[in-house]
Amino acid sequence: MKTRTLVAAALFLALPLGACHTDPFGLKPEVKVTLPDTPAPEAEAPAKEPEDGTPPEVTQP
């Protein structure tokens, strides 16, 4: 009975220590980055394969 009481008391006294931890799940960002107000421009759509099954032509920049 004394052992159970000591274990319960230790757990009860350890609970307030968890309240001292300000970010237990790591939800705050680690760096200070501001996101832009406008979204990024749309990327070009990939070339579609022709209906007959031949691969699309590749152009060199």
Secondary structure by P-SEA (a helix, b strand, c coil): caaaaaaaaaaaaaaaaaaacccccccccccbbbbbccccccccccccccccccccccccc
